Amino acid sequence: MSESKPIRRIALLTAGGFAPCLSASVAGLVRRYTEVLPDAEIIAYQYGYHGLLTGTFVVVDEQARANIDVLDDFGGSPIGNSRVKLTNAKNLVERGLVTEGQDPLQVAAEQLRKDGVDVLHTIGGDDTNTTAADLAAYLEDNGYHLTVVGLPKTIDNDIIPIRQSLGANTAAEQASIFAQNIIGEHRSNPRMLIVHEVMGRHCGWLTAAAAQRYRSWWSEQQWNPALGLAKERWDVHAVFLPELKLDMAGEAERLRGIMDEIGNVNIFLSEGAGVPEIIAEMEAAGEEVQRDPFGHVKLDTINPGAWFAKQFAALIGAEKTMVQKSGYFSRSARANDEDLALIRLMTDLAVDKAIAGESGVIGHDEENDDELTAIAFPRIAGGKAFDISTPWFGALLGDIGQNAVAAEPAEH
């Protein structure tokens, strides 16, 4: 901590989509500051960068600090999220967050200066954290020092070079729980096809981890096949990821055999799987592909699960199909014990780094022997692919009889 500028005011914000770590991460930061820097004021911008642009925040007062532990019992974010990209001025003007001609980065940076913030903690993905670094750089260039320490939040677990992002393990567990109910629907109709669509735009880690956790649960159950409660019918029969080459004909032939034998098929599908093919089909038909302020394809508008279900239903002779999405169920859950331990580890270090005046994103650095440290912002990036050669995933596919062929990297 610099002697010339002691830490008097700390700001927190959560941004982007939800993950099962936001509430507990806010609690972890407040808890640690109350222990080591109790006289510093803590404020929380409401709805992420939306609140920063509008100067809307709450003060974490004594009552809030005294009851901080209850945040560990909830999902979501107590201080609110939004999808605001500070470099997309046109979108922010349309939303009334800045006026025509204003630079949103400058507006946000000047708000931090006006609010007297010495340390900013951002809990979000790569966009959230690198944007915070841009704000700090702007302020530094204009004579105001701001320490920024980010925490890595994404259920996709796709932040480079961070080994494990906060909330991802809980999301995988919750997706498994979701599947345990949904797959029970396989006896609601003869020749049933169930597609469990899991979040994961570029990275299939969450889908793979959810399938692994589900099969772990499945392997521990007892069955009654004489009455129709058959282990094979409750299995995962296919896992489709963005990193796997889509062999529609080959998989259809394999899954048709399963359908003919046991009467149902269950697929775990990453929402990013097959998206290039879907986009090509839409554009060939003259349909508009909608994108969000970050330039990402709005996956809910192209509906990958429905597309896959339609393709495979015809190919494998399904009489009925069901597509169920576990994303919002998973991402809004409270953090499990595994994530709570990781959150506590990271929030404690985040506060220590902030007091030392060291900016960066906290995480286990895969490019530096998995050291837990503050990783410099220029090294942070999104879209880390899941390694399909990971032994546990290879074993999973081997058990269900699916081939693993790497797909060509695709931008969507």
N, C-alpha and C positions, 0 to 999 in steps of 0.2 A: 504494500500500500504506500502510495506516495505521501511524503510528509507535507508537501505543498498543497495537496488536495485530498483531505481525508474523506472517507465515504460517509456522506450524510443522507443521501436518498438513493434507494434501489428500486428499480422498476422491473416488473415481470409482465410477460405477455405470452399467450398461447395462440398458435395460428395454424392454418391449414385444416385438413380433415381431422376428426377426432381419432384418438388412439387410447387404449386402456392404461394411460400413464399420466395424463395431464393433471388430473385432480391431485394424485399422490405426489407428482413432481412439484406442484405449487406448495403442497404441504411440506415436502422435504426441504425446499429452499427456505421457507419461512421458519421452519423448525431450526435449521442450522444457523441462520442469521440471529435468531433469538438467543441461541446458545453463545455465539462468539462475538456478535456485534449488536447487542440488544438496544443500543441507543440510536441506531440508524433507522430512518423511516423507510417503510416498504410501501410502494403503491403498485396497483395492478391495472394496467390498461384494459379496458373492456372490449371484447371482441377483437383482440389482436391488433393488427396494424390499422384496422378501422378506428379503434379507440385512440390510437396514437395520432392519426390524422385529425381527429376531431377534438383531441385533448380531453377525452373522457376516461377517468380513472377513479378507483376507490382506494382509500387508505386502509392498509391492513392494521387495524387498531388493536388495542390490548385484548378486547373480547375475541376478535378473530384469531389472534395468536393463541389464546388460552384454549380455544376449541379446534385448533388446527388438525389434530389427529383424526377427527371425523372425516376429513377429506379422503383419507385412505380407503374409506368404505364405499366410495362412490366413483362411478365412471363419469364420462363427459368432462367438461371444464367449468369450474365455478366462475371463472372470469371471462368465459366466452371466446369463441373462435370466429374467424371469417376467412374467406379467400380473397385477399387483397394483394395485388402485385404492384409494388410501388413504381415499377418502370413502365407500367401500362397506363399512361396518363389519360388516354382517350376513354378507357373504361371507367377510371376514377372520376373523370368529369361527368360522364353519363350518370354515375351513381351519386353525384353531388358531394363527393368527398374532397375534391379540390375544384378550383375554378379554372376556366380556360386560360392557358398561358403559364400556370403555376407548374413548378417541378415538384412532383410528389415527394421525392427523396429530400428535397430541401425543406418542404413543409414539415415532414416528419422529423427531420434532424433539428429544425428550429424549435419544434414542440418539445423535444427532449431537452434542449438548452433552456427553454422557457420554464420547464418544469423542474429544472435543477437536478436532473438525473445524473448520477455519477457512475452507476453500474446498471446495465440492462441485461436481464436474463431472458432469452428467447427459448421457448420450448416448441420445436417444430421440425420440419424436414429441411432438406437442403436449401430450398427457396427462402424459407423463413430465416434461416441462420445466415446465409450469405447476404441477404438483404440487410440484416442488422450490421454486418461487417461494412457494407457500403455506407450506412448511416454514420458509423463510427469514423470511417475514413473522411467523410465530408466534414464532420465536426472537427476532427484533428486538423484538417487543412484550414479550418476557420478559427483556430485557436481555442478549441474546447475539447478537453480530453474525456473520452467515454470508454470505459472498459465494457466489452460485450462478451458474455460467456453463454454459449448455447447448449441446449440439451437435445439429443437426437431422438425425434419422435416420428415413427412411421410404422404402421402394421405390416408394410411390405418388406421391411428389413433390407432396404436397398440403398443405404447411404454409404458412399465411398469415402474413406477407407475404414468405416466403423463395423466391427464384427457383429454387434447385436444392438439394434435400436430398441428404445424403450417402448413397451406395449405390444411388441410383436409376439412374444411367447404367450401372453394372455389371449391375444386375438386368435392364435392357432388353437388354443385350448377351447375357446368359445365356439369356434367354427366346428370343432369336433362334437361338442355338445349339441349344437344346432343339427348336425348331420345325424346324430343318434336318434333324434325325433323324426326328422324328415324321411330318412330311409325306411322307417317303419311304414311309410305309405306304399311300399312296393307291393303289398297284398291288397291294395284298394282296387286293383283292376288286373285282369290277365295281361301278360306281355307289357309290363310297365317299364318305362324309361324315366329315370330320375336324374336330373342334372343339378348338382349342387354348385352354384356359381360363387366363387370366392374372390374377394378383392385382390388386386395385383395387376397394375397396368403394364409395367415392363418386366416385373420380377415375379417368378413363380414360387418363391420361398414359402409364402404364407399358405398357398394351396398344398404344396408338398408337405409342410409341417402339419397342417390340419389333417391331411390324409394319414400321415404317420401316427398322429395322436389318436385318430379315430380307430385305426387298425389295432393299436395297442389296447384300447378299450374293448374292441371286438374280440380280440384273442383271449380275453379273460372271462368272457361270458359263457354261460351254460346254455345248451340248446335242447330242443325237443323236436327233432326232424320227423318223427312218426306222426306228429300233429301238424306239421308244416312249418314249424319254427326252425328253419334250416340255416346253418352258419353261412353257406354259400350265397344265400339270397341277401344277406346283410353285408356282404363284403364290398369293398371298393373294386370296381371292375376296370376302371381307366382313370388316369390322371393326365390332364392336358395343361401344359404350361407354355408361356411364350418362348421358353428356351428349347422346347422340344419340337422337332419337325412334325408337321401335321400330315400323317399318312391316312387320309380319309378312307381310301379303299381297303387298305390293309387292316385298319382298326375296325372298320365296319364288318369285315369278314370274321374277325376274331370275336367281336361283340355279338354278332348274329348267332354264332355258335353257343355263346353263353345264354342268350335269350331263349334259344330253342331248347336248351338243356334244363334251365332252372326257372324260366318264365319272367325274369326281370333283369335289368341292367342299371347299375349305379355309377355315375360319372362325377368326379371332382374336377371342376373346370376353373382355371384362372381366368379372370375377366379379360386379360390381355392376350389370351391364346387365340390364334386365328384372326386377330383384328385386321392385319393387312389384307387377308382374303375377303373379309366382310366389307372393308372400305372399298376395295377394288370393285366388288360386286355392286355396291351402292352407287359409286361414281359412274360405272358403266351404264347404270340404269338412269343416270341423270339426277340422282338424289343428292341433296346437300348434306355434307358431313359437318355437324356442328362441333365447335371447339370452345373451350373455356378461356378466361382472361390470360391463362398461362400458355395458350396455344395447344393444350392437350385435347384430344378427341373426347367428346362427352360420351363416355361408354354407355351411360344409361339410355342414350338416344339411339345407339346402334344395337344394343341388347344382345351381346355375344351369347348368353345362355340360350335365348330363344332361337338364335340362328343355328347353334350346334344341335339343339333338340330337333329342330325341323329337318336338318340334314340327316342326322342319324336315325330319326324315327322311320323315315322311308327306307333307309338302307338296311336296318336290322329288323324291320317288321314290327315296330312297336304299335300296340293298339291305343295306348294312352301315354302322354308325356307330362312330366311335371318339372318345372324350373323353379328353384328356390334359391334366394340370395342371402347369404349369411353376413354380408358386410356390415350393415348397421347394427345388427345384433352383436357382432364381435367387437366393433370398434368403440362402442359406447359402454363396454363392461368395466367394472372396477378391476384394478390391477390384481393379479394373483400373487401368491407368496414369492414365486420366482422373480416376477417383475418388481415387486416391492423391495426385494433385496438389492436388485440392480439399481433401482431408482435411488435408494438411500446411499449407495456407494457413489453414484454419479452426482447427486445433489450436494453431498458433503464436499466432494472435490471441486464442484463448480463454485461453491462459496469460497473455498480456500484459494482457488485461482483468482477469483474476483478481488479478494482482499490483497493478493499479491500483485494485482494489476496486470494479469496475464489473460489476454483474450483468446478465444478459440471455442471449438465445440468439443464437449467432453465425450470421450468414447475409448473403447479398446482399439488401438491402432493396428489394423491388420498388416500394415506395411512396416511395422516397427515392433515385431514380436508380441503383438497384442497388448502392448503397454497401455494402461489406463492413464490418459493425459488430456490436456487441452490441445486439440489438433488445429493447426492453423487454418483459417477460413479458406485461403486459396486452394487447399487440398480437398475441400469438401465438395462432393458432387452427388447427384442422384442417379437413379437408373442402374444401380449395380445388378448385374445378372446373377441368378441363382446358378450355382455350379452343379449341373446334373450328374457330374461324376462323383459327387459326395457319396461315400459308401452307404449310408443309411437310406439314401434315396434309390440307389441302384438296387439295394436289397428289396425295397418296397416294390419297385417295378418288376423285379424278378419273381417275387411272390405272386403277383397278379398276372404275370405272363405278358407284360407289355414291353415292347422294344423302346430303347432310349437312343434316339438319333438327334444330335444337336441341330437346332434350326439356325438359319442365317440371321444375323442381327437385323432387326427392322426398326424403323422410326415410325411411331404413330402417336 
